[in-house]
């Protein structure tokens, strides 16, 4: 296991600095959506930073607890399921740019999610086929933040299961809880 070639490049430091705030925002959402996965991912990132930061200083600047970040610029995204995760892992798709209108399509469930700049979508990308077939007006950027199952396996970290409702119960109103358990 080694850092990507992109992370080792001379321009990576500036990009990593620019991604710090976005990474913090995604981490906050990640920790809420799937806390147990967030904790395992955090451990993976900490281990990778220790292992690689001596030889590759950019690793220390990794901006989040996801084990990978992609960059998609002005591209249609063909319908696909993500091969690198596992069923209980969430990907966080951050939409950015100057475009005016876009939808993330989920053909398995006949779903269309408004996907304009500033939107973050949490999706189990290995389970649900997803893609973007068009957008209107301007530049479109997507930053997919994801965890790779093979990284957890390589680091001998426990893979998590789906989040359980009990994790969120303290956040629900008494009225919601009473309706939920009727």
C-alpha positions as a printed NumPy array, in Angstrom:
array([[  0.   ,   0.   ,   0.   ],
       [  1.42 ,   3.373,  -1.035],
       [  0.09 ,   6.93 ,  -1.408],
       [ -1.276,   7.735,  -4.854],
       [  1.012,   9.291,  -7.442],
       [ -1.183,  12.393,  -7.387],
       [ -0.659,  12.825,  -3.644],
       [  3.079,  12.622,  -4.184],
       [  3.082,  15.389,  -6.814],
       [  4.478,  18.86 ,  -6.209],
       [  1.052,  20.54 ,  -6.563],
       [ -0.636,  18.204,  -4.069],
       [  0.292,  20.374,  -1.066],
       [ -1.731,  23.346,  -2.352],
       [ -4.722,  21.156,  -3.241],
       [ -4.635,  19.456,   0.175],
       [ -4.54 ,  22.86 ,   1.889],
       [ -7.501,  24.023,  -0.217],
       [ -9.468,  20.872,   0.713],
       [ -9.073,  21.202,   4.505],
       [-12.348,  23.046,   5.134],
       [-14.332,  20.812,   2.775],
       [-12.79 ,  17.752,   4.462],
       [-13.858,  19.01 ,   7.886],
       [-17.423,  19.534,   6.646],
       [-17.559,  16.064,   5.102],
       [-16.14 ,  14.558,   8.315],
       [-18.898,  16.164,  10.365],
       [-21.551,  14.706,   8.065],
       [-19.712,  11.354,   7.93 ],
       [-19.528,  11.107,  11.745],
       [-23.275,  11.701,  12.001],
       [-24.391,   9.459,   9.125],
       [-22.244,   6.453,  10.082],
       [-20.274,   6.991,  13.298],
       [-18.839,   3.451,  13.542],
       [-17.52 ,   3.605,   9.969],
       [-16.139,   7.095,  10.654],
       [-14.224,   5.738,  13.67 ],
       [-12.697,   2.868,  11.66 ],
       [-11.823,   5.229,   8.795],
       [-10.21 ,   7.65 ,  11.246],
       [ -8.039,   4.836,  12.586],
       [ -7.081,   3.849,   9.025],
       [ -6.087,   7.414,   8.119],
       [ -4.069,   7.805,  11.339],
       [ -2.182,   4.576,  10.608],
       [ -1.503,   5.603,   7.02 ],
       [ -0.233,   9.011,   8.141],
       [  2.193,   7.323,  10.563],
       [  3.316,   4.797,   7.966],
       [  3.842,   7.157,   5.029],
       [  4.498,  10.664,   6.374],
       [  8.255,  10.111,   6.796],
       [  8.717,   9.427,   3.096],
       [  5.864,  11.537,   1.764],
       [  5.205,  14.785,   3.694],
       [  1.941,  15.517,   1.837],
       [  0.328,  12.567,   3.615],
       [  0.348,  14.579,   6.865],
       [ -1.979,  17.112,   5.232],
       [ -4.694,  14.569,   4.306],
       [ -7.884,  16.628,   4.859],
       [-10.42 ,  14.08 ,   6.107],
       [-11.163,  10.633,   7.491],
       [-12.164,   9.136,   4.129],
       [ -9.424,   6.947,   2.686],
       [ -9.865,   8.379,  -0.798],
       [-11.032,  11.5  ,  -2.631],
       [-11.749,  11.736,  -6.321],
       [-12.138,  14.729,  -8.599],
       [-14.616,  14.715, -11.476],
       [-14.677,  17.876, -13.609],
       [-17.168,  18.56 , -16.414],
       [-17.818,  14.877, -17.028],
       [-20.954,  12.844, -17.29 ],
       [-20.823,  10.01 , -14.804],
       [-22.105,   6.795, -16.372],
       [-24.407,   4.722, -14.187],
       [-22.309,   2.498, -11.962],
       [-21.94 ,   0.852,  -8.587],
       [-18.704,   1.467,  -6.709],
       [-16.498,  -1.623,  -6.627],
       [-14.052,  -0.597,  -3.901],
       [-16.293,  -0.272,  -0.862],
       [-18.593,  -2.684,   0.858],
       [-22.362,  -2.594,   1.107],
       [-22.466,  -0.767,   4.455],
       [-20.017,   1.977,   3.427],
       [-21.192,   5.439,   2.458],
       [-19.647,   7.65 ,  -0.175],
       [-20.054,  11.411,   0.235],
       [-20.482,  13.216,  -3.064],
       [-19.739,  16.941,  -2.822],
       [-21.115,  19.029,  -5.692],
       [-19.315,  22.243,  -6.625],
       [-18.957,  24.597,  -9.564],
       [-20.887,  27.305, -11.381],
       [-23.541,  25.166, -13.086],
       [-27.217,  25.939, -12.525],
       [-29.062,  22.61 , -12.524],
       [-28.208,  18.937, -12.126],
       [-29.696,  15.715, -10.799],
       [-27.969,  12.673,  -9.366],
       [-29.888,   9.762, -10.829],
       [-30.519,   6.531,  -8.91 ],
       [-32.08 ,   4.173, -11.479],
       [-32.386,   1.217,  -9.069],
       [-35.017,   3.145,  -7.108],
       [-36.246,   5.461,  -9.895],
       [-34.738,   8.338,  -7.915],
       [-33.578,  11.81 ,  -8.91 ],
       [-31.83 ,  13.974,  -6.31 ],
       [-31.306,  17.678,  -6.904],
       [-27.533,  17.948,  -7.074],
       [-26.582,  21.601,  -7.356],
       [-23.362,  23.273,  -6.136],
       [-23.069,  23.06 ,  -2.351],
       [-24.96 ,  19.771,  -2.129],
       [-23.515,  16.772,  -0.306],
       [-25.106,  13.381,  -0.943],
       [-24.39 ,  10.346,   1.232],
       [-24.917,   7.181,  -0.794],
       [-24.109,   3.502,  -0.422],
       [-22.424,   3.5  ,  -3.794],
       [-21.783,  -0.238,  -3.9  ],
       [-25.505,  -0.918,  -3.405],
       [-27.199,   1.777,  -5.499],
       [-26.395,   2.383,  -9.133],
       [-25.882,   6.123,  -9.601],
       [-24.763,   8.634, -12.202],
       [-25.088,  12.098, -13.738],
       [-26.166,  12.233, -17.385],
       [-26.286,  16.016, -17.854],
       [-26.216,  19.419, -16.156],
       [-27.091,  22.919, -17.253],
       [-24.952,  26.048, -17.327],
       [-21.367,  26.329, -16.199],
       [-18.641,  24.16 , -14.752],
       [-19.505,  21.021, -12.75 ],
       [-17.17 ,  19.508, -10.174],
       [-17.794,  16.478,  -7.99 ],
       [-15.548,  15.451,  -5.122],
       [-16.401,  11.88 ,  -4.112],
       [-15.105,  11.109,  -0.611],
       [-15.004,   7.362,  -0.023],
       [-13.49 ,   4.499,   1.959],
       [-11.867,   1.503,   0.309],
       [-12.583,  -1.898,   1.795],
       [ -9.141,  -3.164,   0.76 ],
       [ -7.492,  -0.458,   2.915],
       [ -9.383,  -1.671,   5.987],
       [ -8.493,  -5.267,   5.112],
       [ -4.812,  -4.429,   4.61 ],
       [ -4.679,  -2.593,   7.942],
       [ -6.618,  -5.427,   9.64 ],
       [ -9.358,  -3.079,  10.772],
       [-12.867,  -4.316,  11.525],
       [-15.329,  -3.578,   8.745],
       [-18.491,  -2.035,  10.08 ],
       [-22.069,  -3.064,   9.504],
       [-25.012,  -0.785,   8.769],
       [-25.673,   1.958,  11.318],
       [-28.388,   1.02 ,  13.803],
       [-31.341,   3.223,  14.718],
       [-30.44 ,   3.027,  18.42 ],
       [-27.38 ,   5.198,  17.723],
       [-29.662,   8.118,  16.884],
       [-32.392,   7.646,  19.5  ],
       [-31.094,  10.324,  21.865],
       [-31.457,  12.852,  19.03 ],
       [-35.135,  12.103,  18.341],
       [-37.999,  14.013,  19.893],
       [-40.238,  12.161,  22.363],
       [-43.115,  12.453,  19.872],
       [-41.102,  10.831,  17.111],
       [-40.002,   7.973,  19.375],
       [-43.578,   7.291,  20.511],
       [-44.807,   7.203,  16.877],
       [-41.91 ,   5.002,  15.833],
       [-42.664,   2.275,  18.378],
       [-46.481,   2.128,  18.056]])
